[in-house]
Amino acid sequence: MTYTLPVSKRGTLTLPPELRLKLKLNRLASPMVVMEEKDGVVIMQSAVAMPIRDIPKDSIERWILNDEADFKAVKKKKKK
């Protein structure tokens, strides 16, 4: 489904109730979303915050490797 949302002067968006329900943001006391811009497209996903101690070590190591690979790719592009 596509939504057209107004952006306030302060840059805030208000998500429609049906979208908040679909993303299950209504179940959380302090809902969060992750927004990513990629090639002019904004991608939004529901998110949670958790203590780093609760994240499996192999997940953290995989994230670090992915970040390092992304960094190398960006650095390589800038050299061209």
C-alpha positions, 0 to 999 in steps of 0.5 A: 500500500502507498501512503502520502504523508505531509512533512512538517516544517520540523521534518516530522511525519505522522504515520496513519493508524492502519500503518502503525497497526500493521507494523505493530508499533501500537504494541510498544510503549516507545515505538521506533523505526529505522529509516534508510535512504538508498538511491533516493528511496526511503525504506522504513522498518519497525525496530527495537532497542536492546542491550548489546549484551543480549545480542549474540556475539556472532551477529555482532561480528557479522555486522562488523564484517558487513560494515567493514566491507561496505566501508571498503566499497565506498572508499574504492568508489571515491578513488575512481 
